[in-house]
Amino acid sequence: MQLTTEQRRILEDIHATREVSAEDATWAVKAGLAVQAEDGDIDLSQEGRQQVEPIVG
């Protein structure tokens, strides 16, 4: 998946536990790149982590 600069920033913010807007969080969850807990906490999914920290082979 090719991300835009803005999308990558959103994932980096989630990864760094910085606050993101509801719209940004919704995009990341719908894209399968983040998961949101019942209490509102958001974290990157495995796919999201791979986008932020690509595996170097």
C-alpha positions as CSV (number, residue, x, y, z in Angstrom):
1,M,0.0,0.0,0.0
2,Q,1.4,3.4,-1.0
3,L,0.7,6.1,1.5
4,T,0.5,9.8,1.0
5,T,2.7,12.1,3.2
6,E,-0.4,13.0,5.2
7,Q,-1.4,9.4,5.7
8,R,2.1,8.5,6.8
9,R,2.0,11.4,9.3
10,I,-1.3,10.1,10.8
11,L,0.3,6.7,11.3
12,E,3.4,8.2,12.8
13,D,1.3,10.3,15.2
14,I,-0.7,7.2,16.3
15,H,2.5,5.2,16.7
16,A,4.0,8.0,18.9
17,T,0.7,8.3,20.9
18,R,0.1,11.8,19.7
19,E,-3.5,12.9,19.5
20,V,-5.2,12.6,16.1
21,S,-8.5,13.9,14.9
22,A,-11.5,11.6,14.9
23,E,-11.5,11.8,11.0
24,D,-7.9,10.7,10.9
25,A,-8.5,7.9,13.4
26,T,-11.5,6.7,11.4
27,W,-9.5,6.6,8.2
28,A,-6.7,4.5,9.8
29,V,-9.1,2.0,11.3
30,K,-11.2,1.7,8.1
31,A,-7.9,1.2,6.1
32,G,-7.0,-1.7,8.5
33,L,-3.9,0.2,9.7
34,A,-5.1,0.9,13.2
35,V,-7.4,-0.6,15.8
36,Q,-9.5,1.4,18.3
37,A,-10.4,0.1,21.7
38,E,-13.8,0.6,23.4
39,D,-12.3,3.3,25.6
40,G,-11.2,5.3,22.6
41,D,-7.5,4.4,22.7
42,I,-6.0,3.8,19.2
43,D,-3.0,1.8,18.2
44,L,-1.5,0.6,15.0
45,S,-2.4,-2.8,13.6
46,Q,0.4,-5.1,12.5
47,E,-0.1,-3.8,8.9
48,G,0.1,-0.2,10.2
49,R,3.3,-1.0,12.1
50,Q,4.8,-2.4,8.9
51,Q,4.0,0.9,7.1
52,V,5.7,3.0,9.8
53,E,8.6,0.6,10.4
54,P,9.2,-1.2,7.1
55,I,11.0,-4.5,7.5
56,V,14.4,-4.3,6.0
57,G,15.4,-7.6,4.3
